Amino acid sequence: LYPAPASRWLNNRLITLQGWFINQFTQQLMLPLNIAGHKWALVLTSLMIFLMTTNMLGLLPYTFTPTTQLSLNMGLAVPLWLATVIIGMRNQPTAALGHLLPEGTPIPLIPVLIIIETISLFIRPLALGVRLTANLTAGHLLIQLIATAAFVLMPLMPAVAIVTTLVLFLLTLLEVAVAMIQAYVFVLLL
C-alpha cells in the first residue's frame, strides 16, 4: 500500500507526499519531547500509519476493521503504555511519582488524591482502547443504518432516499476524517 522510495534523485508525487506527511507527523509528535524521547519516533510513527491504514481500509465496503475490536486496541495500548510508565519510572522516578500528587494539595487530601491519581494512571490504557473502538464502531453503525434506510426508502420515497444518500456521502467523508483523527489521538495520548 505504501511505496518504498526509490534510489533516484527525484521521486514521484505519491512518494513525495508520503514522505512529507510522515515528516510533518513526526515533527508534530516529537515537539513536546526532549531529545532522549526522539528514539520513540519510529515506533510511534509506525503505529500511527498502521492505525490510519486499518481505519481507512475498514471504510471500504464489505471489509472488516480490526480496530473496532477492543482486543486489538488493548493489545496495542497496554504494552506501549506500560513501556512509557516503566521507562518514566526508571529514568525519572521523582518526576513520575510527582504526577501522583499535584503541588499545593491540602494535607488531609493527600492519601485520597494519590489513590485517585493511581487509579487514573491505570485506567489510561483502557480509555485509549475503548475510545478508538467506540468511535470507529459508532461511525460504522451509523453508516450501516443510513445506507439501509436509503436502500429501503428508494422505492417508496425517491426524493427522501436521495437526500438520505447525500447525508450518507457526507457522513462517509466525516468518517474518513474520524479514522485519521482517531489514529492521531491514540498515538498522541499514548
Buried (B, 14 or more C-beta within 10 A) or exposed (E): EEEEEEEEEEBEEEBEEBEEEBEEBBEEBBEEEEEEBEEBBEEBBEBBBBBBBBBBBBBEEEEEBBBBBBEBBBEBBBEBBEEBBEBBEEEEEEEBEEEBBEEEEEEEEEEEBBEEBEEEBEEBBBEBBBBBBBBBBEBBEBBEEBBEBBEEBBEEEEEEBEEBBEEBEEBBEEBBEBBBEBBBBBBEBB
